[in-house]
Amino acid sequence: MIDNVYQGEAYVKSQCLQREQNVAALMQDLIENLGYTRVDETRTRWQTAQSNAVVRLGDDFNICRINYREPEHWFPKNTVVITDNKILFEPVYTVCKLPDSYWSIFYYQPSGVFVPQKDFHLSINRGCLQRQTILNEFVNIRGNTEQDYLNYNASGSNSEPILKRLVSFETANLQSFINLVIETYTGDDTITFSEKTFRALQTPAPWMLYACRTTISYLKSLGFDVLDDVIDHGYENTYQTGENGIDKIRDWLKYAVQNLEQAKAYPNLDARCLQAATHNQQLLLTWKKRWPSEFATWLPDTVNALNKQIQD
């Protein structure tokens, strides 16, 4: 049967989806209590006669943009966007980014130990053109994929995965020298995290992340151990150009081939990966303890921004 990603260890242990929904619901109710009127069924956009408000957590907020222009003008100036995205531009509208400690919703402790038996683990859970291109390019580069865990978690004519790794997602992570992680949103303008990134950070195994440019540097600036002595993350600076992002895809996979040899040659790789995973778990646990007070400090400024748009 097709994998149900929401039954995976990261979701079950962290309860991240429920925690995300709780924060989103709180912000949605607050906006409506301030006098904004909902304009869509998904409760992501609101408006008054003078202003707009947007709440988007766990997703790139540009998917509900009003204007199909450059990122700085996705929304009118009189808009407040509440998000967990890290933006890489200066908008004309107001962005209220949740404190970094919000990402503690993804804290958990994975089970198992790192015992690599395969080279790469690549799982794709969304049937879009870009991910299909990644899969095709990976197969072209690898040729024989018998030494990889490869899964395309989309149904064929018999409602089975088109490709199946035959072991659990978590087992594949711990039995591969490198986990090739594809974030949900991979554009050039907003760094957007899901459980995919934090599962990699907390699992004692090497990984590479296909995400928004500069994401790895941003994670490192936040204090995470990104295993950059094991993995060369130089691919993170490549822009998403070419059809379906082909230039970025090929660069990422080029680094994957190089990093595989480096990971295999790294002395005491299992101990190094465990060190990184433990550090990252502890950082998220620390954030979890800080989240209530940091949210309480952040919230009044956000309410003021929402009220200001109504009054202006």
C-alpha positions in Angstrom: 0.0 0.0 0.0 1.0 3.6 -0.5 2.8 5.1 2.5 0.7 7.2 4.8 3.3 9.8 5.7 1.3 11.1 8.7 1.7 7.7 10.4 5.5 8.0 10.3 7.6 8.2 13.4 8.3 12.0 13.0 4.6 12.8 13.0 3.5 10.4 15.7 6.2 11.2 18.2 6.4 15.0 17.7 2.6 15.5 17.1 3.9 18.4 14.9 0.8 18.5 12.7 -1.6 19.0 15.7 0.7 21.6 17.2 0.9 23.5 14.0 -2.9 23.4 13.7 -3.3 24.7 17.2 -1.1 27.7 16.6 -2.8 28.4 13.3 -6.3 28.2 14.9 -5.3 30.6 17.6 -4.1 33.2 15.1 -7.1 32.7 12.9 -9.5 33.3 15.8 -7.5 36.3 16.9 -7.7 37.9 13.4 -11.4 37.4 13.2 -11.9 38.8 16.7 -10.1 41.9 15.6 -12.7 42.5 13.0 -11.2 40.9 9.9 -13.5 38.9 7.6 -12.5 35.6 6.1 -12.3 35.5 2.3 -11.4 31.9 1.7 -12.6 28.5 3.0 -9.2 27.4 4.2 -8.9 30.3 6.7 -5.7 31.6 5.3 -6.8 35.1 4.1 -8.9 37.9 5.7 -9.7 41.5 5.0 -11.3 44.6 6.2 -12.3 47.7 4.2 -8.7 48.9 4.6 -6.4 45.9 5.1 -5.6 42.3 4.5 -4.2 39.5 6.8 -2.7 36.1 5.9 -1.9 33.1 8.1 0.2 30.4 6.5 2.3 27.9 8.7 4.2 25.0 7.3 3.7 26.2 3.7 5.3 28.8 1.6 3.0 31.7 2.0 3.3 32.7 -1.6 0.8 30.0 -2.5 -2.0 32.4 -1.4 -0.4 35.5 -2.9 -2.7 38.1 -4.3 -0.3 39.4 -7.0 1.7 37.3 -9.4 4.6 39.7 -9.4 8.0 39.8 -7.8 8.0 38.6 -4.1 8.2 42.1 -2.7 4.7 42.7 -4.1 2.9 39.4 -3.6 0.5 41.3 -1.3 -0.6 45.0 -1.1 1.2 47.2 1.3 -1.7 47.1 3.8 -1.2 43.4 4.4 0.0 41.5 7.5 1.4 38.1 6.8 1.8 35.7 9.8 4.2 32.9 8.9 7.1 30.6 10.0 8.9 31.3 6.6 12.2 33.0 6.5 12.0 35.5 3.7 15.0 36.4 1.5 13.7 39.8 0.3 12.3 43.1 1.6 8.5 43.2 1.2 6.3 46.2 0.9 3.8 44.4 3.2 4.4 43.5 6.9 5.7 40.0 7.7 5.3 38.8 11.3 7.5 35.7 11.5 6.9 33.4 14.4 9.9 33.0 16.8 12.4 30.4 15.8 11.4 28.4 18.8 8.1 27.6 17.0 10.0 24.9 15.1 10.3 23.0 18.4 7.0 21.4 17.3 9.2 19.0 15.4 11.2 17.8 18.3 11.3 14.0 18.8 13.9 11.3 19.3 14.1 8.8 16.4 14.5 5.1 17.2 17.2 2.9 15.8 20.9 3.2 15.0 22.9 4.1 11.8 24.0 0.9 10.1 24.4 1.8 6.4 23.8 -1.0 3.8 22.8 1.1 0.8 24.2 4.2 -0.8 21.3 6.6 -1.1 17.7 6.8 0.1 15.4 8.9 -2.1 11.7 8.9 -1.3 9.2 11.1 -3.2 5.7 11.5 -1.8 4.3 14.1 -4.2 3.7 13.5 -7.9 4.8 16.9 -9.4 6.9 17.6 -12.5 9.9 18.8 -10.4 10.0 15.7 -8.3 9.5 13.5 -11.3 12.5 15.3 -12.9 14.6 14.6 -9.7 13.7 10.9 -9.9 14.5 10.7 -13.6 17.8 12.5 -13.2 18.8 10.3 -10.2 18.1 7.2 -12.2 20.1 8.5 -15.1 23.1 9.3 -13.0 23.0 6.1 -11.0 22.1 3.7 -13.8 21.8 0.6 -11.6 19.8 1.6 -8.4 20.1 -1.8 -6.7 22.4 -0.2 -4.1 19.8 2.5 -3.3 16.5 2.7 -1.4 14.3 4.3 -4.0 10.6 5.1 -3.5 8.1 7.0 -5.6 5.1 7.1 -3.3 2.4 7.8 -6.0 -0.1 5.3 -7.2 0.0 3.4 -10.5 -2.9 1.7 -12.1 -3.2 -0.8 -9.3 -3.0 1.7 -6.5 0.4 0.6 -5.5 3.6 2.8 -5.4 5.3 3.0 -8.7 8.6 2.3 -7.0 8.8 0.7 -3.5 11.7 0.6 -1.1 10.4 -2.5 0.7 11.4 -1.3 4.1 10.0 1.4 6.4 11.0 5.1 5.8 12.8 5.1 9.1 14.8 2.0 8.3 15.8 3.3 4.9 17.0 6.5 6.6 19.3 4.6 9.0 20.5 2.1 6.4 21.7 4.6 3.8 25.0 6.5 3.6 23.1 9.6 2.4 19.4 10.5 2.7 18.4 12.7 -0.2 15.7 15.0 1.3 13.3 17.0 -0.8 11.6 19.8 1.0 8.0 20.6 0.1 8.8 24.1 -1.2 12.1 24.7 -3.0 12.0 28.1 -4.5 14.5 31.0 -4.3 12.7 33.5 -2.1 11.3 31.8 1.1 12.9 29.2 3.3 10.1 26.9 4.4 10.5 24.0 6.8 8.5 20.9 7.3 9.1 17.7 9.2 11.4 16.6 6.4 14.2 19.0 7.4 13.9 18.3 11.2 13.6 14.6 10.7 17.0 14.7 8.9 18.5 16.9 11.5 17.5 14.6 14.3 18.3 11.2 12.6 21.8 10.0 13.1 22.6 9.6 9.4 24.1 11.9 6.7 21.7 13.9 4.6 21.4 16.4 1.8 18.5 18.9 1.5 16.9 20.1 -1.7 15.3 23.3 -0.5 15.3 27.1 -0.9 18.7 28.5 -1.6 20.9 29.2 1.5 18.8 27.0 3.7 21.7 25.0 5.1 23.6 28.2 6.0 20.4 29.5 7.7 20.1 26.2 9.7 23.7 26.5 10.8 23.2 30.1 11.9 20.4 28.9 14.1 22.8 26.6 15.9 22.1 23.3 14.1 24.8 20.8 13.3 24.5 20.3 9.6 27.3 17.7 9.3 29.2 20.0 7.0 32.4 18.2 7.8 30.9 15.1 6.3 28.7 16.6 3.6 29.6 19.4 1.2 26.5 21.6 1.1 27.8 23.8 -1.7 24.8 23.0 -3.8 22.6 25.3 -1.5 23.6 28.4 -3.5 22.3 27.2 -6.8 19.2 29.1 -8.1 16.2 27.2 -9.4 16.6 27.7 -13.1 15.9 25.7 -16.2 12.8 23.6 -17.0 11.4 22.2 -13.7 14.5 23.5 -11.9 16.8 21.1 -13.9 20.0 23.2 -13.3 19.5 23.1 -9.5 18.6 19.4 -9.6 21.7 18.4 -11.6 23.9 20.4 -9.3 22.4 18.8 -6.2 22.9 15.3 -7.6 26.4 16.1 -8.7 27.2 16.9 -5.1 25.4 13.8 -4.0 27.8 11.6 -6.0 30.8 13.4 -4.5 29.5 13.4 -1.0 28.8 9.6 -1.1 32.5 8.9 -1.4 33.3 11.4 1.3 30.8 9.9 3.7 32.0 6.4 3.1 35.6 7.5 3.9 34.7 9.5 7.0 36.2 7.8 10.1 33.7 6.8 12.8 30.8 8.1 10.7 28.2 6.6 13.0 29.6 8.4 16.1 29.8 11.7 14.2 26.2 11.4 13.0 24.9 10.5 16.5 26.7 13.5 17.9 25.0 15.8 15.4 21.6 14.3 15.9 21.8 14.5 19.7 22.9 18.1 19.5 20.0 19.0 17.2 17.5 17.2 19.4 18.8 19.1 22.4 18.6 22.4 20.6 14.9 21.8 19.7 14.2 20.7 23.2 15.6 23.9 24.5 13.5 25.8 22.0 10.4 23.9 23.2 11.0 25.2 26.7 11.5 28.8 25.4 8.5 28.8 23.0 5.7 29.8 25.5 7.6 33.0 26.7 8.8 33.9 23.2 5.4 33.5 21.7 4.0 35.7 24.5 6.5 38.4 23.7 5.9 38.1 19.9 2.1 38.1 20.1 1.4 41.8 21.3 3.6 43.2 18.5 1.7 41.1 15.9 -1.7 42.3 17.3 -0.5 45.9 17.1 0.5 45.3 13.4 -2.9 43.9 12.6 -4.7 46.8 14.4 -2.4 49.4 12.7 -3.5 48.2 9.3 -7.1 48.6 10.3 -6.5 52.1 11.5 -4.3 53.3 8.7 
